[in-house]
Amino acid sequence: MKYVNLSDNRRVRTVLEMVRSISTATSPTQVFSAFADHYWVLRPMDYMISLSTKDIPESDPPRYRITREYNIERIRDSSIAPAREDHWRRRDLIPVHAGGFLGEVIAQKRPQIIHDLFLRNDPVLGDRLARMGSACVLPLYDEGEPRYWNIQFRKEPDAFTIEELEQGILVANLAGGNNTRLILVEEVRKLNEALKQQFEEVARVQRSLLPAKTPEIPGLEIATSYLTSDQAGGDYFDFLKFPDGSWGIIIADVSGHGAAAATVMAMFHGILHAYAGQDRSPDAILRWANTRLFEAGIEGTFITAFLGIYDPRTATVRFARSGHNPPLLKDGRTGHVRVVEEAGALPLGVFDPYDISCQTIELQPNDTLILYTDGITEAFDASRTMFGEGRLRDSLDHCSGAPDCVVDSVHGALFKHTGSLSRADDQTLVAIRYIGVPLVNARSIEETACSSTYDQAP
C-alpha cells in the first residue's frame, strides 16, 4: 500500500481552501467570493455572466435578469477585486431583459459549448463580448428546472472541452444548491424575526390586561408573580372590585400557547369585566362567562379558572373552581399547608348549560391562600420529572406565609428542580394573607348560599 504525496499539489490545496470557505459562508455573496478567490485560479476564464429566470413568467423569447457580470481578464490584469454585491437581496430591482445572445442560449434549456463565437452589436450586451471567442453555458437547476445560468467566456475560439463542461455543471449546481439553502435560511430567519416581533406585540397587549398594580384590599396582604414562557400564553389573574365592597379574585389559564391562547384570554378578561348581574356569587359569574365562551364557538379551546369573592366584613372567600388547580391554604397558627379540593367543575367553554357549585373559606389571621397555574406544577426537570403539587406544598413548609415569602419560596424550589430560568409554560402565582381581626366560632370550610339557578340572566 502506497500513499500518494499530495502536500505539494497546489491545485488540491486550492480546492480545499475553496470548499472550506464555502462551508463557512452565510450568504450567496460569500459563496461567490470563495469561487472568485479560488475557482478562477483552477479554471481560468476571461468573462463570466450569471443569469436568473426565477420568478419571471415564462415567455417566448425567454426573459431573464443578469445577476452578475465580470470582466475577469481586466480584474486579473489590474489585480482589482471584483465587486461582490448582495444581488440576491435586491433581485426584484434588477432589470429584466429578453432576446439577444443570452436569450438564445437559455432558450435551449441545456448545457452548451460554443466555438468561434462572434458577438457584435448585441441588443443586450452591445460589444462587451466582442473579444470573446468561445463560451460554456452551464444550467443550474431549481426544482428540476434550469432557472439559473452560468456562462463562461474565453478569448480563444475553441477553448472549452467536454470534460470542462461536465465538471462545470457539477460544480455550478453544487454551489447553486448551497446558495439556495442559504437564501432559504435567510428567509426563515426573517420570518422567525417577524413572528417573534408579532408574539412580542401580542405579549405586550396581553400584559396590559393584567392589573397595573396590586390593589389595596382591606384586611389582606397580596403578592403576585406572572412569568411568561417563550411564547405568548394564556395565563391570567385579576382583581374585581364590586359595589358592596367585596372583591373578586381570579386566576385562569387558557389551553394551549401562542397568539390564539392570548386572544382567548383577552376575551375572558372582557367577559368578566362586562358582567353586570346582581348575583355576585362566583358560580353565577363563571356560569355566565361559560355561556359567553360557549356561544363564541372556539373549538378545541377551553379555560380553567378559580374565582373567589372576598368579603372584608366577614373575612370569607366564597369560591368556585372551573377545572383549575385547587388552591393551597397555609394555616396561620400551625403553618400546615393543605389542598382545598372543594368546589370543582369542568373547564369553561366546553358545555352549556354549566353545572358548578361554590364553597366558602373563613380566614383566620395570618392564613394564606395560594393560587397558581399548572405551569408551576407541570414544570419538568432534565429527567422529565414534574415539579408537582407535593413539591409545591413542600416549598411552603418553611415559609412564613407572607405573600412575598410565598413567591420567593416557590420560585427558589422551581429553579432548584428544573435547573433553568426558561419555561415551557406560563407560571402565575397569587398569594393572599389575611391580617384582620380573628373571627369567633369560624368554620374552616362550609357550604354557602350559592346561586342554584343555572339559566339566570345577569
Secondary structure, DSSP 8 states (H G I E B T S, - for coil): ------TT-HHHHHHHHHHHHHHT--SHHHHHHHHHHHHHHHS--SEEEEEE-TTS---SS-EEEEEEEE-HHHHHHHT-------GGGGGGGS-EEESHHHHHHHHT-S-EEE-S----SBTTTBTTTTT--EEEEEEEEETTEEEEEEEEEESSTT---HHHHHHHHHHHHHHHHHHHHHHHHHHHHHHHHHHHHHHHHHHHHHHHTS-SS----TTEEEEEEEE--SS---EEEEEEE-TTS-EEEEEEEESS-HHHHHHHHHHHHHHHHH---S---HHHHHHHHHHHHHHHT-TT--EEEEEEEEETTTTEEEEEEEB----EEE-TTT--EEE---SEE--BTS-SS-----EEEE--TT-EEEEE-HHHHT-B-TT--B-HHHHHHHHTTTS-S-HHHHHHHHHHHHHHHH--S--SS-EEEEEEEE-S---SS--SEEE------TT---
